């Protein structure tokens, strides 16, 4: 499934990406507890909408960087872009990262 990711800062769309979420989702560990180690990434629904704001951006960036070394090769460009979007959002005030699924 393709998912659109938009970074909004102070009510302005400043950056984003549109990528297949399937490889990232397949990279999340299946430890019998769902995505317990990656709660923010686990919240993303490729069929719905999720909003990540404020301090959650730093936590999401940390999750992404933790997952990156063990992720499928196909998921790495999206993970790197996602970490970049989180970092940009952490610098601004009133930042939101919107995940918009199909």
Secondary structure as UniProt FT lines:
FT   STRAND          2..9
FT   TURN            10..11
FT   STRAND          12..20
FT   HELIX           22..27
FT   HELIX           36..38
FT   HELIX           39..43
FT   TURN            46..47
FT   STRAND          49..53
FT   TURN            54..55
FT   HELIX           56..68
FT   TURN            69..70
FT   HELIX           73..91
FT   STRAND          95..101
//
